[in-house]
Amino acid sequence: MRHAVVLPLVGLLLTPLLSSPALAQAEPPPERTINLLVYGDDPCPQGEGDEIVVCARRPEAERYRIPKKLREKPAVSGGPGWGSQVATMEGVQRQNLPNSCSVNGANGATGCTAKMLEQWFAERRMQQSRGEP
């Protein structure tokens, strides 16, 4: 019963679309269109008959250059290099390595004496140079 009511309504809605005439164009498009790049003071050529000529003007310095799209280098794919990844991993794991003066890891406290000596030498150099690093 429900389909019996819906189908005629859909048919009534679609009938104006089927009987409408196609929209007519005012003028047919030109037969040929030409796009050109001209450099410096070069003249733009005139179209013959129904031709349309579109000129884009560039500076004279760009006449013999590689197009800008081809000059740009593509982004590096594959992520960071192997060397920088190793340096990052070593920096992150340095606190777990021996001689790191850290509470983390088995040998973390072995570097505390070396750190204290480095700080003492830096302070001594600072005093000898009268505050100039």
C-alpha positions in Angstrom: 0.0 0.0 0.0 2.8 2.4 0.9 4.6 1.8 -2.5 1.3 2.5 -4.4 1.3 6.1 -2.9 5.0 6.8 -3.2 5.6 5.8 -6.9 3.0 8.1 -8.4 4.4 11.0 -6.4 8.0 10.3 -7.6 6.7 10.2 -11.1 4.9 13.5 -10.8 8.1 15.1 -9.5 10.3 13.8 -12.3 8.0 14.7 -15.3 9.0 18.4 -15.5 12.6 17.4 -15.7 12.0 15.1 -18.6 10.0 17.6 -20.7 12.2 20.7 -20.2 14.1 21.7 -23.4 17.9 21.9 -23.3 19.2 25.4 -22.6 20.4 27.0 -25.8 23.8 28.8 -25.8 23.9 32.4 -27.0 27.1 31.9 -29.2 29.1 28.8 -30.0 32.6 28.8 -28.4 35.5 29.9 -30.6 37.1 27.2 -32.7 40.6 27.5 -31.3 42.2 29.0 -28.2 46.0 29.6 -27.9 47.8 30.2 -24.6 51.3 31.7 -24.9 54.1 33.0 -22.6 55.8 36.1 -23.9 59.0 37.5 -22.3 60.1 41.1 -22.0 58.8 43.4 -24.7 57.9 40.7 -27.2 54.5 41.4 -28.9 51.6 39.1 -28.3 50.5 37.6 -31.7 47.0 38.4 -33.0 44.4 35.7 -33.5 43.1 34.9 -37.0 39.4 34.5 -37.5 37.8 32.9 -34.5 41.0 32.3 -32.7 41.5 33.6 -29.2 45.1 34.3 -28.1 45.9 34.6 -24.4 49.3 35.9 -23.5 51.0 35.8 -20.1 53.9 38.2 -19.8 57.1 37.2 -17.9 60.3 39.3 -17.2 63.1 39.0 -19.7 65.4 37.5 -17.1 63.2 34.4 -17.0 63.4 33.6 -20.7 66.0 30.9 -20.6 65.5 29.7 -17.0 64.1 26.3 -16.0 60.4 26.7 -15.0 59.8 27.4 -11.3 57.9 24.2 -10.8 61.0 22.2 -11.9 63.5 24.3 -10.0 62.0 23.5 -6.6 63.5 20.5 -4.9 61.1 17.9 -3.7 60.8 17.2 0.0 63.1 14.5 1.3 61.2 11.3 1.7 62.1 8.5 4.2 62.4 10.6 7.3 65.6 11.5 9.1 69.0 9.9 8.3 70.4 6.9 10.0 73.1 9.0 11.8 70.7 11.4 13.3 68.5 8.6 14.5 71.5 7.0 16.3 72.4 10.3 17.9 68.9 10.7 19.1 68.8 7.2 20.6 72.1 7.7 22.3 71.0 11.0 23.8 67.8 9.5 25.1 69.5 6.4 26.6 72.5 8.3 28.0 71.0 8.5 31.4 71.0 4.6 31.6 74.6 4.2 30.5 77.6 3.9 32.8 79.2 7.3 33.9 75.9 9.2 33.5 75.4 10.3 37.2 71.8 9.1 37.1 69.6 7.2 39.5 68.4 5.1 36.6 70.3 2.0 35.5 72.8 -0.3 37.2 75.9 1.9 36.7 74.2 5.3 36.8 76.0 6.7 39.9 79.5 5.9 38.5 79.7 9.2 36.6 78.9 11.5 39.5 82.6 12.0 40.5 83.5 12.9 36.9 80.6 15.4 36.8 81.7 17.0 40.0 85.3 17.3 38.7 84.1 18.9 35.5 82.1 21.4 37.5 85.0 22.2 39.8 87.4 22.8 36.8 84.9 25.0 35.2 84.4 27.1 38.3 88.2 27.3 38.8 88.7 28.5 35.2 85.9 31.1 35.8 87.7 32.4 39.0 91.1 32.6 37.2 89.6 34.6 34.3 87.9 37.1 36.7 84.4 36.3 35.6 85.1 36.0 31.9 84.1 32.6 30.5 
